[in-house]
């Protein structure tokens, strides 16, 4: 049986504090055995850390780091809601928004930062359906925002 917390440590990560809500919404909403996680950004404790558009202020590797931060923030709010990340059975879906400079079209490569971490933590159960969308702006100038659906 996998231990998500041990795997996080092995990969050199730790859960950040859950970011405070930036509006009127729930960070996690459970419907049946599905957990819908509101969009998580490239922030630490709600403070933007990686900002700017990929293809302009950031390169793909920096974008992948931003996407990985989104996954870590999602895990932080899930830990807060569930008390134990080992209850997660699988990743159902990720929807990533990448702040993109004109002409930048490698959003799927950027979102691999998020998807790769989830696969490392949950194995093939960490690979779900996915969309990667380029956008001109994200809140507070962040580089990446990802929303998630997990199964418990």
Secondary structure, DSSP 8 states (H G I E B T S, - for coil): ---HHHHHHHTT---------SSSS-SEEEETTEEEEEEEESEETTEE-SBS-BTTTB-HHHHHHHHHHHHHHHHHHHHHHHS-GGG--EEEEEEEEEEB-TT---HHHHHHHHHHHHHHHHGGGG--EEEEEEES--GGGBSEEEEEEEE-
